[in-house]
Amino acid sequence: MSLNERLETAFTTFDAYNANDPHTEIVGGVSYPKELLYGQRMTEWLNKFAPGAPEYLQLAARCQHIGRWEIPRSSYPMDKKGYLQWRNAEKFHHAKIADQILSSCRYDLETIEKVKFLLLKKELQTNADTQLLEDVICLVFVQYYLEDFAALHDDAKVIDILKKTLKKMSDRAIAEAVKIPVSAKVGGLIAQAAG
């Protein structure tokens, strides 16, 4: 199996797993499983932001949220501590599923460990690969999810989340993010968060 064939097989397997997501999103009048769409958006942004990224980074981007619906947010307390516990549990869940799928696709242990390292967000802001993955996550959020998030929450909460998001991003990712078209309201919130 060639490198490209193996990568395509992994993508297809990740996508098939995420196609089981019961949560959906409507795009152009068509309903898609939410995490299937998310994985494809991650690949799209990675290819745009860092064309030629190493294979392990391409794999990590595609399976960033794999099986996310299997651990409901409601299974943890609905406070900040509960949210952080849930996010941590999700990271290990994604890494476990990725390990199984990549092993079935006959990836070597080194590649699998690199993907898991990235999914666990180790060494953010000190490891270039982890930072790149985080940049792509933030760019996908701004383009596809920020407007809906802003509509559901009060301005103060949105500004707080945007401040935290900006802190996690590299300067290059921030420069890319400001090119993404947003509504006047969200643009104003971003300006307040950046100020």
Rosetta constraint file for C-alpha pairs under 8 A:
AtomPair CA 1 CA 5 HARMONIC 6.01 0.50
AtomPair CA 1 CA 6 HARMONIC 6.16 0.50
AtomPair CA 2 CA 6 HARMONIC 6.13 0.50
AtomPair CA 3 CA 7 HARMONIC 6.15 0.50
AtomPair CA 4 CA 8 HARMONIC 6.11 0.50
AtomPair CA 5 CA 9 HARMONIC 6.06 0.50
AtomPair CA 6 CA 10 HARMONIC 6.18 0.50
AtomPair CA 6 CA 105 HARMONIC 6.63 0.50
AtomPair CA 7 CA 11 HARMONIC 6.16 0.50
AtomPair CA 7 CA 55 HARMONIC 7.51 0.50
AtomPair CA 7 CA 59 HARMONIC 7.51 0.50
AtomPair CA 8 CA 12 HARMONIC 6.03 0.50
AtomPair CA 9 CA 13 HARMONIC 6.10 0.50
AtomPair CA 9 CA 105 HARMONIC 7.00 0.50
AtomPair CA 10 CA 14 HARMONIC 6.04 0.50
AtomPair CA 10 CA 59 HARMONIC 7.53 0.50
AtomPair CA 10 CA 101 HARMONIC 7.11 0.50
AtomPair CA 10 CA 102 HARMONIC 6.63 0.50
AtomPair CA 10 CA 105 HARMONIC 6.32 0.50
AtomPair CA 11 CA 15 HARMONIC 5.99 0.50
AtomPair CA 11 CA 59 HARMONIC 7.35 0.50
AtomPair CA 11 CA 62 HARMONIC 6.81 0.50
AtomPair CA 12 CA 16 HARMONIC 6.05 0.50
AtomPair CA 13 CA 17 HARMONIC 6.25 0.50
AtomPair CA 13 CA 101 HARMONIC 7.11 0.50
AtomPair CA 14 CA 18 HARMONIC 6.25 0.50
AtomPair CA 14 CA 62 HARMONIC 7.25 0.50
AtomPair CA 14 CA 63 HARMONIC 6.23 0.50
AtomPair CA 14 CA 66 HARMONIC 7.05 0.50
AtomPair CA 14 CA 101 HARMONIC 7.46 0.50
AtomPair CA 15 CA 19 HARMONIC 5.93 0.50
AtomPair CA 15 CA 36 HARMONIC 5.64 0.50
AtomPair CA 15 CA 39 HARMONIC 7.50 0.50
AtomPair CA 16 CA 20 HARMONIC 7.17 0.50
AtomPair CA 16 CA 36 HARMONIC 8.00 0.50
AtomPair CA 17 CA 21 HARMONIC 8.00 0.50
AtomPair CA 17 CA 66 HARMONIC 7.31 0.50
AtomPair CA 17 CA 67 HARMONIC 7.13 0.50
AtomPair CA 18 CA 33 HARMONIC 7.12 0.50
AtomPair CA 18 CA 35 HARMONIC 5.54 0.50
AtomPair CA 18 CA 36 HARMONIC 4.79 0.50
AtomPair CA 18 CA 66 HARMONIC 6.00 0.50
AtomPair CA 18 CA 67 HARMONIC 6.16 0.50
AtomPair CA 19 CA 33 HARMONIC 5.53 0.50
AtomPair CA 19 CA 35 HARMONIC 7.38 0.50
AtomPair CA 19 CA 36 HARMONIC 5.50 0.50
AtomPair CA 20 CA 33 HARMONIC 7.05 0.50
AtomPair CA 21 CA 33 HARMONIC 5.31 0.50
AtomPair CA 21 CA 34 HARMONIC 6.49 0.50
AtomPair CA 21 CA 35 HARMONIC 6.43 0.50
AtomPair CA 21 CA 36 HARMONIC 7.56 0.50
AtomPair CA 21 CA 67 HARMONIC 7.32 0.50
AtomPair CA 21 CA 69 HARMONIC 6.38 0.50
AtomPair CA 22 CA 33 HARMONIC 6.47 0.50
AtomPair CA 22 CA 34 HARMONIC 7.89 0.50
AtomPair CA 22 CA 69 HARMONIC 7.74 0.50
AtomPair CA 23 CA 33 HARMONIC 5.84 0.50
AtomPair CA 23 CA 34 HARMONIC 5.58 0.50
AtomPair CA 23 CA 69 HARMONIC 7.74 0.50
AtomPair CA 24 CA 31 HARMONIC 6.07 0.50
AtomPair CA 24 CA 32 HARMONIC 5.28 0.50
AtomPair CA 24 CA 33 HARMONIC 4.44 0.50
AtomPair CA 24 CA 34 HARMONIC 4.69 0.50
AtomPair CA 25 CA 31 HARMONIC 5.56 0.50
AtomPair CA 25 CA 32 HARMONIC 5.38 0.50
AtomPair CA 25 CA 33 HARMONIC 6.43 0.50
AtomPair CA 25 CA 34 HARMONIC 5.45 0.50
AtomPair CA 26 CA 30 HARMONIC 5.28 0.50
AtomPair CA 26 CA 31 HARMONIC 4.41 0.50
AtomPair CA 26 CA 32 HARMONIC 6.29 0.50
AtomPair CA 27 CA 31 HARMONIC 6.46 0.50
AtomPair CA 27 CA 32 HARMONIC 7.43 0.50
AtomPair CA 32 CA 36 HARMONIC 7.26 0.50
AtomPair CA 32 CA 37 HARMONIC 6.62 0.50
AtomPair CA 33 CA 37 HARMONIC 6.45 0.50
AtomPair CA 34 CA 38 HARMONIC 6.27 0.50
AtomPair CA 35 CA 39 HARMONIC 6.09 0.50
AtomPair CA 35 CA 65 HARMONIC 6.47 0.50
AtomPair CA 35 CA 66 HARMONIC 6.86 0.50
AtomPair CA 35 CA 67 HARMONIC 7.69 0.50
AtomPair CA 35 CA 68 HARMONIC 7.36 0.50
AtomPair CA 36 CA 40 HARMONIC 6.46 0.50
AtomPair CA 37 CA 41 HARMONIC 6.14 0.50
AtomPair CA 38 CA 42 HARMONIC 6.19 0.50
AtomPair CA 38 CA 65 HARMONIC 7.58 0.50
AtomPair CA 39 CA 43 HARMONIC 6.44 0.50
AtomPair CA 39 CA 61 HARMONIC 6.90 0.50
AtomPair CA 39 CA 62 HARMONIC 4.58 0.50
AtomPair CA 39 CA 63 HARMONIC 6.12 0.50
AtomPair CA 39 CA 64 HARMONIC 6.82 0.50
AtomPair CA 39 CA 65 HARMONIC 7.05 0.50
AtomPair CA 39 CA 66 HARMONIC 7.85 0.50
AtomPair CA 40 CA 44 HARMONIC 6.18 0.50
AtomPair CA 40 CA 62 HARMONIC 6.48 0.50
AtomPair CA 41 CA 45 HARMONIC 6.16 0.50
AtomPair CA 41 CA 140 HARMONIC 6.69 0.50
AtomPair CA 42 CA 46 HARMONIC 6.05 0.50
AtomPair CA 42 CA 61 HARMONIC 5.58 0.50
AtomPair CA 42 CA 62 HARMONIC 6.04 0.50
AtomPair CA 42 CA 136 HARMONIC 6.62 0.50
AtomPair CA 42 CA 137 HARMONIC 6.88 0.50
AtomPair CA 42 CA 140 HARMONIC 6.48 0.50
AtomPair CA 43 CA 47 HARMONIC 6.10 0.50
AtomPair CA 43 CA 58 HARMONIC 6.77 0.50
AtomPair CA 43 CA 61 HARMONIC 6.06 0.50
AtomPair CA 43 CA 62 HARMONIC 5.74 0.50
AtomPair CA 44 CA 48 HARMONIC 6.34 0.50
AtomPair CA 45 CA 49 HARMONIC 5.86 0.50
AtomPair CA 45 CA 136 HARMONIC 6.15 0.50
AtomPair CA 45 CA 139 HARMONIC 7.33 0.50
AtomPair CA 45 CA 140 HARMONIC 6.83 0.50
AtomPair CA 46 CA 50 HARMONIC 5.42 0.50
AtomPair CA 46 CA 51 HARMONIC 6.80 0.50
AtomPair CA 46 CA 53 HARMONIC 7.58 0.50
AtomPair CA 46 CA 58 HARMONIC 7.38 0.50
AtomPair CA 46 CA 61 HARMONIC 7.34 0.50
AtomPair CA 46 CA 133 HARMONIC 7.93 0.50
AtomPair CA 46 CA 136 HARMONIC 5.98 0.50
AtomPair CA 47 CA 51 HARMONIC 4.50 0.50
AtomPair CA 47 CA 52 HARMONIC 7.13 0.50
AtomPair CA 47 CA 53 HARMONIC 7.47 0.50
AtomPair CA 49 CA 136 HARMONIC 7.44 0.50
AtomPair CA 53 CA 57 HARMONIC 6.30 0.50
AtomPair CA 53 CA 58 HARMONIC 6.56 0.50
AtomPair CA 54 CA 58 HARMONIC 6.49 0.50
AtomPair CA 55 CA 59 HARMONIC 6.20 0.50
AtomPair CA 56 CA 60 HARMONIC 6.15 0.50
AtomPair CA 56 CA 111 HARMONIC 5.90 0.50
AtomPair CA 56 CA 112 HARMONIC 7.63 0.50
AtomPair CA 56 CA 114 HARMONIC 6.44 0.50
AtomPair CA 56 CA 115 HARMONIC 5.59 0.50
AtomPair CA 57 CA 61 HARMONIC 6.09 0.50
AtomPair CA 57 CA 115 HARMONIC 6.80 0.50
AtomPair CA 57 CA 118 HARMONIC 7.82 0.50
AtomPair CA 57 CA 129 HARMONIC 7.20 0.50
AtomPair CA 57 CA 133 HARMONIC 7.30 0.50
AtomPair CA 58 CA 62 HARMONIC 6.33 0.50
AtomPair CA 59 CA 63 HARMONIC 6.38 0.50
AtomPair CA 59 CA 115 HARMONIC 6.77 0.50
AtomPair CA 60 CA 64 HARMONIC 5.71 0.50
AtomPair CA 60 CA 115 HARMONIC 5.15 0.50
AtomPair CA 60 CA 116 HARMONIC 7.60 0.50
AtomPair CA 60 CA 118 HARMONIC 6.52 0.50
AtomPair CA 60 CA 119 HARMONIC 6.37 0.50
AtomPair CA 60 CA 133 HARMONIC 7.86 0.50
AtomPair CA 61 CA 133 HARMONIC 6.59 0.50
AtomPair CA 63 CA 94 HARMONIC 7.19 0.50
AtomPair CA 63 CA 98 HARMONIC 6.81 0.50
AtomPair CA 64 CA 94 HARMONIC 6.84 0.50
AtomPair CA 64 CA 119 HARMONIC 6.25 0.50
AtomPair CA 65 CA 94 HARMONIC 6.33 0.50
AtomPair CA 66 CA 94 HARMONIC 5.43 0.50
AtomPair CA 66 CA 97 HARMONIC 7.26 0.50
AtomPair CA 66 CA 98 HARMONIC 7.66 0.50
AtomPair CA 67 CA 93 HARMONIC 7.56 0.50
AtomPair CA 67 CA 94 HARMONIC 6.60 0.50
AtomPair CA 67 CA 97 HARMONIC 7.66 0.50
AtomPair CA 68 CA 72 HARMONIC 7.87 0.50
AtomPair CA 68 CA 90 HARMONIC 6.52 0.50
AtomPair CA 68 CA 93 HARMONIC 7.89 0.50
AtomPair CA 68 CA 94 HARMONIC 7.30 0.50
AtomPair CA 71 CA 75 HARMONIC 7.07 0.50
AtomPair CA 71 CA 86 HARMONIC 7.81 0.50
AtomPair CA 71 CA 89 HARMONIC 7.99 0.50
AtomPair CA 71 CA 90 HARMONIC 6.91 0.50
AtomPair CA 72 CA 76 HARMONIC 7.98 0.50
AtomPair CA 73 CA 78 HARMONIC 7.95 0.50
AtomPair CA 73 CA 83 HARMONIC 7.38 0.50
AtomPair CA 73 CA 86 HARMONIC 6.37 0.50
AtomPair CA 74 CA 78 HARMONIC 6.94 0.50
AtomPair CA 75 CA 86 HARMONIC 7.90 0.50
AtomPair CA 76 CA 82 HARMONIC 5.10 0.50
AtomPair CA 76 CA 83 HARMONIC 6.98 0.50
AtomPair CA 76 CA 85 HARMONIC 7.24 0.50
AtomPair CA 76 CA 86 HARMONIC 6.18 0.50
AtomPair CA 77 CA 81 HARMONIC 7.48 0.50
AtomPair CA 77 CA 82 HARMONIC 4.47 0.50
AtomPair CA 77 CA 83 HARMONIC 7.18 0.50
AtomPair CA 78 CA 82 HARMONIC 5.77 0.50
AtomPair CA 78 CA 83 HARMONIC 6.64 0.50
AtomPair CA 79 CA 83 HARMONIC 6.10 0.50
AtomPair CA 80 CA 84 HARMONIC 6.26 0.50
AtomPair CA 81 CA 85 HARMONIC 6.23 0.50
AtomPair CA 82 CA 86 HARMONIC 6.10 0.50
AtomPair CA 83 CA 87 HARMONIC 6.15 0.50
AtomPair CA 84 CA 88 HARMONIC 6.13 0.50
AtomPair CA 85 CA 89 HARMONIC 6.17 0.50
AtomPair CA 86 CA 90 HARMONIC 6.12 0.50
AtomPair CA 87 CA 91 HARMONIC 6.34 0.50
AtomPair CA 88 CA 92 HARMONIC 6.64 0.50
AtomPair CA 89 CA 93 HARMONIC 6.17 0.50
AtomPair CA 90 CA 94 HARMONIC 6.09 0.50
AtomPair CA 91 CA 95 HARMONIC 6.24 0.50
AtomPair CA 91 CA 119 HARMONIC 6.08 0.50
AtomPair CA 91 CA 120 HARMONIC 5.36 0.50
AtomPair CA 92 CA 96 HARMONIC 6.12 0.50
AtomPair CA 92 CA 119 HARMONIC 7.85 0.50
AtomPair CA 92 CA 120 HARMONIC 6.64 0.50
AtomPair CA 93 CA 97 HARMONIC 6.36 0.50
AtomPair CA 94 CA 98 HARMONIC 6.04 0.50
AtomPair CA 94 CA 119 HARMONIC 6.92 0.50
AtomPair CA 95 CA 99 HARMONIC 6.03 0.50
AtomPair CA 95 CA 115 HARMONIC 7.67 0.50
AtomPair CA 95 CA 116 HARMONIC 5.00 0.50
AtomPair CA 95 CA 119 HARMONIC 5.98 0.50
AtomPair CA 95 CA 120 HARMONIC 7.06 0.50
AtomPair CA 96 CA 100 HARMONIC 6.45 0.50
AtomPair CA 96 CA 116 HARMONIC 7.97 0.50
AtomPair CA 97 CA 101 HARMONIC 6.24 0.50
AtomPair CA 98 CA 102 HARMONIC 5.87 0.50
AtomPair CA 98 CA 112 HARMONIC 7.84 0.50
AtomPair CA 98 CA 115 HARMONIC 7.82 0.50
AtomPair CA 98 CA 116 HARMONIC 7.38 0.50
AtomPair CA 99 CA 103 HARMONIC 5.97 0.50
AtomPair CA 99 CA 112 HARMONIC 6.11 0.50
AtomPair CA 99 CA 116 HARMONIC 7.28 0.50
AtomPair CA 100 CA 104 HARMONIC 6.25 0.50
AtomPair CA 101 CA 105 HARMONIC 6.29 0.50
AtomPair CA 102 CA 106 HARMONIC 6.33 0.50
AtomPair CA 102 CA 107 HARMONIC 5.49 0.50
AtomPair CA 102 CA 112 HARMONIC 6.52 0.50
AtomPair CA 103 CA 107 HARMONIC 5.55 0.50
AtomPair CA 103 CA 108 HARMONIC 7.52 0.50
AtomPair CA 103 CA 112 HARMONIC 7.61 0.50
AtomPair CA 107 CA 111 HARMONIC 6.52 0.50
AtomPair CA 107 CA 112 HARMONIC 6.63 0.50
AtomPair CA 108 CA 112 HARMONIC 6.43 0.50
AtomPair CA 109 CA 113 HARMONIC 6.04 0.50
AtomPair CA 110 CA 114 HARMONIC 6.24 0.50
AtomPair CA 111 CA 115 HARMONIC 6.31 0.50
AtomPair CA 112 CA 116 HARMONIC 6.25 0.50
AtomPair CA 113 CA 117 HARMONIC 6.01 0.50
AtomPair CA 114 CA 118 HARMONIC 6.36 0.50
AtomPair CA 115 CA 119 HARMONIC 6.23 0.50
AtomPair CA 116 CA 120 HARMONIC 6.09 0.50
AtomPair CA 117 CA 121 HARMONIC 6.51 0.50
AtomPair CA 117 CA 122 HARMONIC 5.90 0.50
AtomPair CA 118 CA 122 HARMONIC 6.26 0.50
AtomPair CA 118 CA 129 HARMONIC 7.33 0.50
AtomPair CA 118 CA 130 HARMONIC 5.48 0.50
AtomPair CA 118 CA 133 HARMONIC 7.40 0.50
AtomPair CA 121 CA 130 HARMONIC 6.10 0.50
AtomPair CA 122 CA 127 HARMONIC 7.82 0.50
AtomPair CA 122 CA 130 HARMONIC 6.76 0.50
AtomPair CA 123 CA 127 HARMONIC 5.34 0.50
AtomPair CA 123 CA 130 HARMONIC 6.75 0.50
AtomPair CA 124 CA 130 HARMONIC 5.48 0.50
AtomPair CA 124 CA 131 HARMONIC 5.58 0.50
AtomPair CA 124 CA 134 HARMONIC 7.81 0.50
AtomPair CA 125 CA 130 HARMONIC 7.30 0.50
AtomPair CA 125 CA 131 HARMONIC 5.46 0.50
AtomPair CA 125 CA 168 HARMONIC 7.38 0.50
AtomPair CA 126 CA 131 HARMONIC 7.44 0.50
AtomPair CA 127 CA 131 HARMONIC 6.14 0.50
AtomPair CA 128 CA 132 HARMONIC 6.10 0.50
AtomPair CA 129 CA 133 HARMONIC 6.30 0.50
AtomPair CA 130 CA 134 HARMONIC 6.18 0.50
AtomPair CA 131 CA 135 HARMONIC 6.09 0.50
AtomPair CA 131 CA 168 HARMONIC 7.99 0.50
AtomPair CA 131 CA 169 HARMONIC 7.43 0.50
AtomPair CA 131 CA 170 HARMONIC 7.33 0.50
AtomPair CA 132 CA 136 HARMONIC 6.34 0.50
AtomPair CA 133 CA 137 HARMONIC 6.25 0.50
AtomPair CA 134 CA 138 HARMONIC 6.21 0.50
AtomPair CA 134 CA 168 HARMONIC 7.12 0.50
AtomPair CA 134 CA 169 HARMONIC 6.91 0.50
AtomPair CA 135 CA 139 HARMONIC 6.20 0.50
AtomPair CA 135 CA 168 HARMONIC 7.53 0.50
AtomPair CA 135 CA 169 HARMONIC 5.34 0.50
AtomPair CA 135 CA 170 HARMONIC 6.67 0.50
AtomPair CA 135 CA 173 HARMONIC 5.74 0.50
AtomPair CA 136 CA 140 HARMONIC 6.14 0.50
AtomPair CA 136 CA 173 HARMONIC 7.83 0.50
AtomPair CA 137 CA 141 HARMONIC 6.23 0.50
AtomPair CA 138 CA 142 HARMONIC 6.23 0.50
AtomPair CA 138 CA 165 HARMONIC 6.75 0.50
AtomPair CA 138 CA 169 HARMONIC 7.17 0.50
AtomPair CA 139 CA 143 HARMONIC 6.20 0.50
AtomPair CA 139 CA 173 HARMONIC 7.23 0.50
AtomPair CA 139 CA 176 HARMONIC 7.85 0.50
AtomPair CA 139 CA 177 HARMONIC 5.96 0.50
AtomPair CA 140 CA 144 HARMONIC 5.84 0.50
AtomPair CA 140 CA 145 HARMONIC 7.39 0.50
AtomPair CA 141 CA 145 HARMONIC 4.89 0.50
AtomPair CA 141 CA 146 HARMONIC 5.80 0.50
AtomPair CA 142 CA 146 HARMONIC 4.98 0.50
AtomPair CA 142 CA 147 HARMONIC 7.80 0.50
AtomPair CA 142 CA 177 HARMONIC 6.98 0.50
AtomPair CA 142 CA 180 HARMONIC 7.50 0.50
AtomPair CA 143 CA 180 HARMONIC 6.26 0.50
AtomPair CA 143 CA 181 HARMONIC 7.67 0.50
AtomPair CA 143 CA 182 HARMONIC 7.83 0.50
AtomPair CA 145 CA 149 HARMONIC 6.18 0.50
AtomPair CA 146 CA 150 HARMONIC 5.97 0.50
AtomPair CA 146 CA 186 HARMONIC 7.94 0.50
AtomPair CA 147 CA 151 HARMONIC 6.26 0.50
AtomPair CA 147 CA 182 HARMONIC 7.45 0.50
AtomPair CA 147 CA 183 HARMONIC 7.63 0.50
AtomPair CA 147 CA 186 HARMONIC 6.78 0.50
AtomPair CA 148 CA 152 HARMONIC 6.43 0.50
AtomPair CA 149 CA 153 HARMONIC 6.44 0.50
AtomPair CA 149 CA 158 HARMONIC 7.59 0.50
AtomPair CA 150 CA 154 HARMONIC 7.20 0.50
AtomPair CA 150 CA 155 HARMONIC 7.18 0.50
AtomPair CA 150 CA 158 HARMONIC 5.90 0.50
AtomPair CA 150 CA 186 HARMONIC 7.08 0.50
AtomPair CA 153 CA 157 HARMONIC 6.39 0.50
AtomPair CA 153 CA 158 HARMONIC 6.46 0.50
AtomPair CA 154 CA 158 HARMONIC 6.45 0.50
AtomPair CA 155 CA 159 HARMONIC 6.07 0.50
AtomPair CA 155 CA 189 HARMONIC 7.18 0.50
AtomPair CA 156 CA 160 HARMONIC 6.20 0.50
AtomPair CA 157 CA 161 HARMONIC 6.23 0.50
AtomPair CA 158 CA 162 HARMONIC 6.08 0.50
AtomPair CA 158 CA 189 HARMONIC 7.32 0.50
AtomPair CA 159 CA 163 HARMONIC 6.11 0.50
AtomPair CA 159 CA 189 HARMONIC 5.89 0.50
AtomPair CA 159 CA 190 HARMONIC 6.94 0.50
AtomPair CA 159 CA 192 HARMONIC 6.88 0.50
AtomPair CA 159 CA 193 HARMONIC 5.18 0.50
AtomPair CA 160 CA 164 HARMONIC 6.40 0.50
AtomPair CA 160 CA 193 HARMONIC 7.09 0.50
AtomPair CA 161 CA 165 HARMONIC 6.08 0.50
AtomPair CA 162 CA 166 HARMONIC 6.05 0.50
AtomPair CA 162 CA 190 HARMONIC 6.62 0.50
AtomPair CA 162 CA 193 HARMONIC 5.89 0.50
AtomPair CA 163 CA 167 HARMONIC 6.33 0.50
AtomPair CA 163 CA 193 HARMONIC 5.09 0.50
AtomPair CA 163 CA 194 HARMONIC 6.75 0.50
AtomPair CA 164 CA 168 HARMONIC 6.58 0.50
AtomPair CA 165 CA 169 HARMONIC 6.60 0.50
AtomPair CA 166 CA 174 HARMONIC 7.10 0.50
AtomPair CA 166 CA 194 HARMONIC 7.55 0.50
AtomPair CA 169 CA 173 HARMONIC 5.98 0.50
AtomPair CA 169 CA 174 HARMONIC 6.34 0.50
AtomPair CA 170 CA 174 HARMONIC 6.35 0.50
AtomPair CA 171 CA 175 HARMONIC 6.22 0.50
AtomPair CA 172 CA 176 HARMONIC 6.31 0.50
AtomPair CA 173 CA 177 HARMONIC 6.01 0.50
AtomPair CA 174 CA 178 HARMONIC 6.36 0.50
AtomPair CA 175 CA 179 HARMONIC 7.16 0.50
AtomPair CA 176 CA 180 HARMONIC 7.28 0.50
AtomPair CA 182 CA 186 HARMONIC 6.14 0.50
AtomPair CA 182 CA 187 HARMONIC 6.00 0.50
AtomPair CA 183 CA 187 HARMONIC 6.03 0.50
AtomPair CA 184 CA 188 HARMONIC 6.17 0.50
AtomPair CA 185 CA 189 HARMONIC 6.44 0.50
AtomPair CA 186 CA 190 HARMONIC 6.14 0.50
AtomPair CA 187 CA 191 HARMONIC 6.23 0.50
AtomPair CA 188 CA 192 HARMONIC 6.28 0.50
AtomPair CA 189 CA 193 HARMONIC 6.18 0.50
AtomPair CA 190 CA 194 HARMONIC 6.10 0.50
AtomPair CA 191 CA 195 HARMONIC 5.98 0.50
